[in-house]
Amino acid sequence: MRRRSFVQLAVLAVLVAAATTAIALLIPWLPESAGKERDRIDLVFWLATGIAIAIFAIVVSAIVFAVVKFRARPDDDSDGPPIHGQTTLEIVWTAVPTVLVTAIAVLSAIVLHDNASAGRDPLRVRVTAVQFAWSFTYLNGPAKNVTIPVLRLPLGRPVKLQIESKDVIHSFWVPELGQKQDAVPGRPQTLVITPTKPGTFPVVCTELCGLGHALMRSQAIVMRPGAFDAWAKSAGQGGATS
């Protein structure tokens, strides 16, 4: 009888896990990934999601199984039989979460380390935030010292952003590139992004910075290397303003 109950509980857990996994995978909860750092962040996200789905399936299945198998009759007011703790079970449900949380922490530390590395020759750009606009100044390359209102990036090359604010706290984020960093007055911050897909993506401020916060938007335009080099040369010679 006990073995049969375990089999029923396992089948129920598999069904709950399958339904929850389908919801997690079939609905596009996240924007398209277009950056190497974003891919690493997504790895941590999906590891945590997978663990959460497994725990959710076990807990929900145990609750449903208990409600169906051990529900009391409407007129039954008696207490259940007295029971004592199960040492093995208590060790297991303490050790397993410890291992899972440690795995998430280790992977997160690796991702944070890798996402902060820009390599030997990154494109360097100063990102300046001011109520309620962004500006981008190139610090090296053919477009050095050129300032534009949109962020143009070369495909596949690491870019090191130096983020600063002229007034209040803002926060720089391109959802498709994953990385996000506050812009704090008087305290320049750095952020590394490596685009992996060409396209035009929104630059948004994610820190409430005043009445115009919702309008503090720009664009990150990821260009193929040849097109970016041509633009950079033209911008460096005064031939491009955006």
C-alpha positions in Angstrom: 0.0 0.0 0.0 2.8 2.4 0.9 4.6 1.7 -2.4 1.4 2.4 -4.3 0.9 5.7 -2.5 4.5 6.7 -3.4 3.9 5.8 -7.1 0.7 7.9 -7.1 2.4 10.8 -5.5 5.3 10.6 -8.0 2.9 10.5 -11.0 1.1 13.5 -9.6 4.3 15.4 -9.1 5.4 14.7 -12.7 2.1 16.0 -14.0 2.3 19.2 -12.0 6.0 19.7 -13.0 5.1 19.1 -16.7 2.3 21.6 -16.6 4.3 24.2 -14.8 7.3 23.7 -17.1 5.0 24.2 -20.1 3.8 27.5 -18.7 7.4 28.6 -18.0 8.7 27.7 -21.5 5.7 28.3 -23.9 4.9 31.9 -22.6 7.6 34.4 -23.7 8.2 35.9 -20.2 11.5 37.5 -21.1 12.6 39.7 -24.1 14.8 38.2 -26.7 18.4 37.8 -25.7 20.9 39.8 -27.8 24.0 39.8 -25.5 26.6 37.4 -24.2 26.1 38.6 -20.6 22.4 38.3 -20.9 22.8 34.6 -21.9 24.8 34.0 -18.7 22.1 35.8 -16.6 19.4 33.7 -18.3 21.3 30.5 -17.3 21.1 31.5 -13.6 17.4 32.5 -14.1 16.5 29.1 -15.6 18.4 27.2 -13.0 16.5 28.9 -10.3 13.3 28.5 -12.2 13.9 24.8 -12.6 14.6 24.3 -8.9 11.4 26.3 -8.1 9.3 24.2 -10.4 10.6 21.0 -8.8 9.9 22.2 -5.3 6.5 23.5 -6.3 5.6 20.2 -7.9 6.5 18.3 -4.8 4.7 20.6 -2.4 1.5 20.9 -4.5 1.4 17.1 -5.1 1.8 16.4 -1.4 -1.0 18.8 -0.5 -3.4 17.4 -3.1 -2.5 13.8 -2.2 -3.1 14.6 1.5 -6.4 16.3 0.8 -7.7 13.4 -1.3 -6.3 10.4 0.7 -6.5 11.7 4.3 -9.4 14.0 4.5 -11.6 13.6 7.6 -15.3 13.0 7.5 -17.5 16.1 8.2 -18.5 14.7 11.6 -15.0 13.5 12.6 -13.7 15.9 15.3 -11.1 13.5 16.7 -7.4 14.3 16.9 -5.0 12.4 14.7 -2.6 9.9 16.2 0.5 11.4 17.9 3.6 11.2 15.9 7.3 12.1 16.5 9.9 13.7 14.2 11.5 11.6 11.5 15.2 12.4 11.7 16.2 11.1 8.2 13.4 13.2 6.6 14.4 16.3 8.6 18.1 15.9 7.5 17.0 15.4 3.9 14.8 18.5 3.7 17.5 20.6 5.3 20.4 19.2 3.2 18.7 19.4 -0.2 17.8 23.1 0.0 21.3 23.9 1.3 22.8 22.2 -1.8 20.4 23.9 -4.2 21.0 27.4 -2.7 24.7 26.8 -2.8 24.6 25.8 -6.4 22.7 28.9 -7.3 25.1 31.0 -5.3 28.2 29.5 -7.0 26.8 29.9 -10.5 25.8 33.5 -9.7 29.3 34.3 -8.5 30.8 32.8 -11.7 28.4 34.8 -13.9 29.0 38.0 -12.0 32.8 37.5 -12.5 32.5 36.7 -16.2 30.0 39.5 -16.9 32.4 42.1 -15.4 35.3 41.1 -17.7 35.6 43.3 -20.8 38.7 41.5 -22.2 41.8 43.3 -23.5 40.4 45.7 -26.1 36.9 46.8 -25.4 35.1 49.7 -27.0 34.8 52.3 -24.2 31.8 54.6 -24.0 30.8 57.2 -21.4 27.0 57.0 -20.7 25.7 60.3 -19.2 22.3 60.4 -17.6 20.4 63.7 -17.0 16.8 64.4 -16.4 15.4 63.1 -18.8 17.8 62.0 -21.5 20.8 59.9 -22.3 24.0 60.8 -24.2 26.9 58.6 -25.2 30.5 59.7 -25.7 33.0 57.4 -27.3 36.3 57.3 -25.4 38.4 55.3 -28.0 38.4 54.2 -31.6 37.8 56.3 -34.7 34.7 58.0 -33.1 36.7 59.1 -30.0 35.2 62.2 -28.3 32.0 62.0 -30.4 28.8 62.4 -28.4 25.5 61.2 -29.7 22.0 60.7 -28.3 21.8 57.0 -29.3 24.2 54.2 -28.5 25.8 52.5 -31.5 27.5 49.3 -30.8 29.6 46.8 -32.9 28.3 43.2 -33.1 30.4 40.8 -31.1 32.8 43.2 -29.5 32.9 43.8 -25.7 31.9 47.3 -24.8 32.8 48.8 -21.4 30.4 51.5 -20.4 31.3 54.2 -17.9 27.9 55.3 -16.5 27.5 58.6 -14.7 24.7 61.0 -13.7 24.6 64.8 -13.8 21.7 65.3 -11.3 19.8 62.4 -9.6 20.0 58.7 -9.5 19.1 57.0 -12.8 19.6 53.4 -14.0 20.8 52.2 -17.4 19.2 49.1 -18.8 18.9 47.5 -22.3 16.6 44.5 -21.6 17.9 42.4 -24.5 21.5 42.9 -23.4 20.8 41.9 -19.8 23.1 44.1 -17.8 21.7 46.9 -15.7 23.6 49.6 -13.6 22.6 52.6 -11.6 23.9 56.0 -12.6 24.9 57.7 -9.3 25.9 61.4 -9.2 29.6 61.8 -8.4 30.2 58.0 -8.5 30.9 56.7 -12.0 30.0 53.0 -12.5 31.1 50.5 -15.1 29.2 48.0 -17.0 30.2 45.5 -19.7 28.0 44.4 -22.6 28.8 42.2 -25.6 26.1 42.3 -28.3 25.5 39.0 -30.2 22.6 40.0 -32.5 22.2 43.1 -34.8 19.2 45.2 -34.3 17.7 48.2 -32.5 16.9 47.8 -28.8 15.4 50.2 -26.2 17.6 52.0 -23.6 15.5 52.6 -20.6 15.9 54.2 -17.2 14.7 51.9 -14.4 15.1 54.2 -11.4 12.3 56.7 -10.7 14.0 60.0 -11.4 11.3 62.6 -11.7 8.2 63.5 -13.6 9.8 62.7 -17.0 11.1 59.3 -15.9 8.7 57.4 -18.2 10.0 59.4 -21.2 13.7 58.8 -20.5 14.3 56.5 -23.4 16.9 56.1 -26.1 18.1 53.3 -28.4 21.0 50.9 -28.7 21.7 50.1 -32.3 23.9 47.0 -32.8 25.7 47.1 -36.1 27.8 44.6 -38.0 31.5 45.4 -37.6 32.0 46.8 -41.1 29.0 49.1 -40.8 30.0 50.2 -37.4 33.6 51.0 -38.5 32.3 53.0 -41.4 30.0 55.0 -39.1 32.7 55.5 -36.6 35.1 56.9 -39.2 32.4 59.2 -40.5 31.5 60.3 -37.0 35.1 60.9 -36.1 35.4 63.2 -39.2 32.3 65.1 -38.2 30.1 63.4 -40.7 27.6 61.7 -38.4 25.7 63.1 -35.4 23.6 60.1 -34.4 
